[in-house]
Amino acid sequence: MTRMARAEVFAPDEVAVVHVMNRVVHRGYLLGNDPVSGKNDDHRKVMIELQLQRLAGAFGIDLLGFAIMSNHFHWI
């Protein structure tokens, strides 16, 4: 069975609260110490937070909460 289109799931005249989760591909690391390269990528967290806040404001989204982990993130 195919997934329903978002236009069929969310009513355009109602406010929706959604949980968004995404993982990094190929078991890569977004933050922290990468065990393969040994490189620390913690500097990305500030960059991701600023970009997230900028885009939420540009698209009129209320970002209720977020968590950015080493290989995935969650947004509410």
C-alpha distances in whole Angstrom, upper triangle without the diagonal:
4,7,9,12,15,17,15,15,19,22,24,27,26,27,24,25,22,22,22,22,22,24,26,25,27,28,30,32,33,36,38,40,38,38,38,40,42,42,42,39,40,42,38,37,40,39,35,36,38,35,33,36,36,33,32,35,35,31,33,30,32,32,32,32,31,31,32,32,33,29,27,27,26,27,27
4,6,9,12,14,13,13,17,19,22,25,24,25,22,23,20,21,20,20,20,22,24,23,25,27,29,31,30,34,36,38,36,37,37,39,41,40,40,37,38,39,35,35,37,36,32,33,35,32,30,33,33,30,29,32,31,28,29,28,29,29,30,30,29,29,30,30,31,28,25,25,24,25,25
4,7,9,12,10,10,13,16,19,22,21,21,18,19,17,17,16,17,18,20,22,22,24,25,27,29,28,31,34,36,34,36,36,37,39,38,38,35,35,36,33,32,34,33,29,30,32,29,27,29,30,26,26,29,28,25,26,24,26,25,26,26,25,26,27,27,29,26,23,22,21,21,21
4,6,8,6,7,10,13,15,18,18,19,16,18,16,17,17,18,19,22,24,24,27,28,30,31,30,33,36,38,37,38,38,40,42,40,40,37,37,38,34,33,35,33,30,30,32,29,27,29,29,26,25,27,27,23,24,22,24,24,25,26,26,27,28,29,31,28,25,24,22,21,21
4,5,5,7,9,12,13,16,16,17,15,17,15,17,16,18,19,22,24,24,27,28,29,30,29,32,35,38,36,38,38,39,41,40,39,36,36,36,32,32,33,31,28,29,30,27,24,26,27,23,22,25,24,20,21,20,22,23,24,25,25,26,27,29,30,27,24,23,21,20,20
4,5,5,6,9,10,14,13,14,12,13,12,14,13,16,17,20,23,24,27,28,29,29,28,30,34,36,35,37,37,38,40,38,37,34,34,34,30,29,30,29,25,26,27,24,21,23,24,20,19,21,21,17,18,16,19,19,21,22,22,24,25,27,29,26,23,21,19,17,17
4,6,6,7,8,11,12,13,12,15,14,17,17,19,21,24,26,27,30,32,32,33,31,34,37,40,39,41,41,42,43,42,40,37,37,37,33,32,33,31,28,28,29,26,23,25,25,21,20,22,21,17,18,17,20,21,22,24,24,27,28,30,32,29,26,24,22,20,19
4,6,7,9,12,13,14,13,16,15,18,18,20,22,25,28,28,32,33,34,34,33,35,39,41,40,42,42,44,45,43,42,39,39,39,35,34,35,34,30,31,32,29,26,28,28,24,23,25,24,21,21,20,22,23,24,25,26,28,29,31,33,31,27,26,23,22,20
4,7,10,12,11,12,10,12,12,14,15,18,20,23,26,27,30,31,32,32,30,33,36,39,38,40,40,42,43,41,40,37,36,37,33,32,33,32,28,28,30,27,24,26,26,23,21,24,23,20,20,18,19,20,21,22,23,25,27,28,31,28,25,23,20,19,17
4,6,9,8,9,7,10,10,13,14,18,20,24,26,28,31,32,32,32,30,32,36,39,38,40,41,42,43,41,39,36,35,36,32,31,31,30,27,26,28,25,22,23,24,21,19,21,20,17,16,15,16,18,18,20,21,24,26,28,31,28,25,22,20,17,16
4,6,6,8,8,12,13,17,18,21,23,27,30,31,35,35,36,36,33,36,39,42,41,44,45,45,46,44,43,39,38,38,35,33,34,33,29,29,29,27,24,25,25,22,20,21,21,17,17,16,17,19,20,22,24,27,29,31,34,32,28,26,23,20,18
4,6,8,9,13,14,18,18,22,24,28,30,32,35,36,36,36,33,35,39,42,41,44,45,45,46,44,42,39,38,37,34,32,33,31,28,27,28,26,23,23,23,20,18,19,18,15,14,14,16,18,20,22,24,27,29,31,34,32,29,26,23,20,18
4,7,10,13,15,19,20,24,27,30,33,35,38,39,39,38,36,37,41,44,44,47,47,48,49,46,44,41,39,39,36,34,34,33,30,29,29,27,24,24,24,22,19,20,20,16,15,15,16,19,20,23,25,28,30,33,36,35,31,28,25,22,19
4,6,10,12,16,18,22,25,28,31,33,37,37,37,36,34,35,38,42,42,44,45,46,47,45,42,39,37,37,34,32,32,32,29,27,28,26,23,23,24,21,18,19,20,16,14,13,14,17,17,20,22,25,28,31,34,32,29,26,22,19,16
4,7,10,14,16,19,22,26,29,31,35,34,34,33,31,32,35,39,39,42,43,43,44,41,39,36,34,34,31,29,29,28,25,24,24,23,20,19,21,18,15,16,17,14,12,10,11,13,13,16,19,22,25,27,31,30,26,23,19,16,13
4,6,10,12,16,19,23,26,28,31,31,31,30,28,29,32,36,36,38,40,40,41,39,36,33,32,32,29,27,27,27,24,22,23,22,19,19,20,18,15,17,18,15,13,10,11,12,12,14,16,19,22,25,28,26,23,20,16,13,10
4,7,10,13,17,20,23,26,29,29,29,28,25,27,29,33,33,36,37,38,38,36,34,31,29,30,27,24,25,25,21,20,22,21,17,17,19,17,14,16,18,15,14,10,9,10,9,11,13,16,19,21,25,24,20,17,13,10,7
4,6,10,13,17,20,22,26,25,25,25,23,24,27,30,30,32,34,35,35,33,31,28,27,28,24,22,23,23,20,19,21,19,16,17,19,16,14,17,18,15,15,11,11,10,10,11,12,14,17,19,22,20,17,14,10,8,6
4,7,10,14,17,19,23,22,22,21,19,21,24,27,27,29,30,31,32,30,28,25,24,25,22,20,21,21,18,17,20,18,15,16,19,17,14,18,19,17,17,13,12,11,10,10,9,11,13,15,18,17,13,10,7,6,5
4,7,10,14,16,20,19,19,18,17,18,21,24,24,26,28,28,29,27,25,22,22,23,19,17,19,19,15,15,18,16,13,15,17,15,13,17,18,16,16,13,13,11,12,11,9,10,12,14,16,14,11,8,6,5,6
4,7,10,13,16,15,16,15,14,16,19,21,21,23,24,25,26,25,23,20,20,21,18,16,19,18,15,15,18,17,14,17,19,17,16,20,20,18,19,16,16,14,14,12,10,10,10,11,13,11,7,6,5,7,9
4,7,9,13,12,12,12,11,14,17,19,18,20,21,22,23,22,21,18,18,19,16,15,18,17,14,15,18,16,14,17,19,17,17,20,21,19,21,18,19,16,17,15,12,11,10,10,12,9,6,6,7,9,12
4,6,9,8,9,9,9,12,15,16,15,17,18,19,20,19,18,16,17,18,15,15,18,17,14,16,19,18,16,19,21,19,20,23,24,22,24,21,22,19,20,17,14,12,10,9,9,6,4,7,9,12,15
4,7,6,6,7,7,10,13,14,12,15,15,16,17,16,16,13,15,17,14,14,17,16,14,16,19,17,16,20,21,20,21,24,24,24,26,23,24,21,22,20,16,14,11,10,9,5,6,9,12,15,18
4,6,6,9,10,13,16,16,14,15,14,16,18,17,18,16,18,19,16,17,21,19,17,20,22,20,20,23,24,22,24,27,27,26,28,26,27,24,26,23,20,18,15,14,12,9,9,12,15,18,21
4,5,9,11,14,16,16,12,13,12,14,16,17,18,16,19,21,18,20,23,22,20,23,25,23,23,27,28,26,27,31,30,30,32,30,31,28,29,26,23,20,18,16,13,10,12,15,18,21,25
4,7,10,12,13,13,10,11,10,13,14,15,15,15,17,19,17,18,22,21,19,22,24,23,22,26,27,26,27,31,31,30,32,29,30,27,28,25,21,18,15,13,10,7,10,14,17,20,24
4,7,9,11,11,8,9,9,10,12,12,12,11,14,16,14,15,19,18,16,19,22,20,20,24,25,24,25,29,29,28,31,28,29,26,27,24,20,17,14,12,9,7,10,13,17,20,23
4,6,7,8,6,9,9,10,11,10,9,8,10,13,11,12,15,15,14,16,19,18,18,22,23,23,24,27,27,27,29,27,27,24,25,21,18,15,11,9,6,5,8,11,15,18,22
4,7,9,8,12,13,13,13,11,10,7,8,10,7,8,12,12,10,13,15,15,15,18,19,19,20,23,24,24,26,24,24,20,22,19,15,12,9,7,5,5,7,9,13,15,19
4,7,8,11,13,13,12,10,7,5,5,8,7,7,11,11,10,12,15,15,16,18,20,20,21,24,25,26,27,25,24,21,22,18,15,12,8,7,4,7,9,10,14,16,20
4,6,9,12,11,10,8,5,5,5,9,9,9,13,14,14,15,18,19,19,21,23,24,25,27,29,29,31,28,28,24,24,21,17,14,11,8,6,9,12,13,17,19,23
4,6,9,8,6,6,4,7,8,11,12,13,16,17,17,19,21,22,22,25,27,27,28,31,32,32,34,32,31,28,28,24,21,18,14,12,8,11,14,16,20,23,26
4,5,6,5,5,6,8,10,13,13,14,18,18,18,20,23,22,23,26,27,27,29,31,32,33,34,32,32,28,29,26,22,19,15,13,9,10,14,16,20,23,27
4,6,5,8,9,11,14,17,17,18,21,22,21,24,26,26,26,29,31,31,32,35,36,36,38,35,35,32,32,29,25,21,18,15,11,12,16,19,23,26,29
4,6,8,11,12,15,18,18,20,23,23,22,25,27,27,27,31,32,31,33,36,36,36,39,36,36,33,34,31,27,24,20,17,14,14,17,21,24,27,31
4,5,9,11,14,16,16,18,21,21,21,24,26,25,27,30,30,30,32,35,35,36,38,36,36,33,34,31,27,24,20,18,14,15,18,21,25,28,32
4,7,10,12,15,15,18,20,21,21,23,26,26,27,29,31,31,33,35,36,36,38,36,36,33,34,30,26,23,20,17,14,15,19,21,25,28,31
4,6,9,11,12,15,17,17,18,20,22,22,24,26,27,28,30,32,33,34,36,34,34,30,31,28,24,21,18,16,13,14,18,20,23,26,30
4,6,8,10,11,14,14,15,17,19,20,21,24,25,26,27,29,30,31,33,31,31,27,28,25,21,19,15,13,10,13,16,18,21,23,27
4,5,6,8,11,11,12,14,16,16,18,20,21,22,24,26,27,28,29,27,27,24,25,22,19,16,12,11,9,11,14,15,18,20,24
4,5,6,8,10,10,12,14,15,16,18,20,21,22,24,26,27,28,26,25,22,23,20,16,14,11,10,9,12,13,14,17,19,22
4,6,6,7,9,11,12,13,15,17,18,19,21,23,24,25,27,25,25,22,23,20,17,15,12,13,12,14,16,16,19,20,23
4,6,5,6,9,10,11,12,14,15,16,18,20,21,22,24,22,22,19,21,18,15,13,10,11,10,12,13,13,16,17,20
4,5,5,6,9,10,10,12,14,15,16,18,20,21,22,20,20,16,18,15,12,10,7,9,10,12,12,11,13,14,17
4,5,5,6,9,10,11,12,14,15,17,18,20,21,20,19,16,18,15,13,12,10,13,13,16,15,14,16,16,18
4,6,5,6,9,10,11,12,14,16,17,18,20,19,19,16,19,17,14,14,11,14,14,16,15,14,16,16,19
4,6,5,6,9,10,10,12,14,15,16,18,16,16,14,16,14,11,11,9,11,12,13,12,10,12,12,15
4,6,5,6,9,10,11,12,14,15,16,14,14,11,13,11,9,10,9,12,14,15,14,11,12,11,14
4,5,5,6,9,10,11,12,14,15,14,14,12,15,14,12,13,12,16,17,18,17,15,15,14,16
4,6,5,6,8,10,10,12,14,13,14,12,15,14,13,14,13,16,17,18,16,14,15,13,16
4,5,5,6,9,10,11,12,10,11,9,12,11,9,11,11,15,16,17,14,11,12,10,12
4,6,5,6,9,10,10,9,9,8,11,11,11,13,13,17,19,20,18,14,14,11,13
4,6,5,6,9,10,10,11,11,14,14,14,16,16,20,22,22,20,17,17,14,16
4,5,5,6,8,8,10,10,14,14,14,16,16,19,21,21,19,16,15,13,14
4,6,5,6,5,7,7,10,12,12,15,16,19,22,22,19,15,14,11,11
4,6,5,6,8,9,12,14,15,18,19,23,25,25,22,19,18,14,15
4,6,8,11,12,15,17,17,20,21,24,26,26,23,20,19,16,17
4,6,9,11,14,16,17,20,20,24,26,25,22,19,18,15,15
4,7,9,12,15,16,20,21,25,27,27,24,20,18,15,14
4,6,9,12,13,16,18,22,24,24,21,17,15,11,10
4,6,9,11,15,17,21,24,24,21,17,14,10,9
4,6,8,11,14,17,20,20,17,13,11,7,6
4,7,11,14,17,21,21,18,14,11,8,5
4,7,10,13,17,18,15,11,8,6,5
4,7,10,13,14,11,7,5,4,6
4,6,10,11,9,6,5,7,9
4,7,8,6,4,7,9,12
4,6,5,6,8,12,15
4,6,8,12,15,18
4,7,11,14,18
4,7,10,14
4,7,10
4,7
4
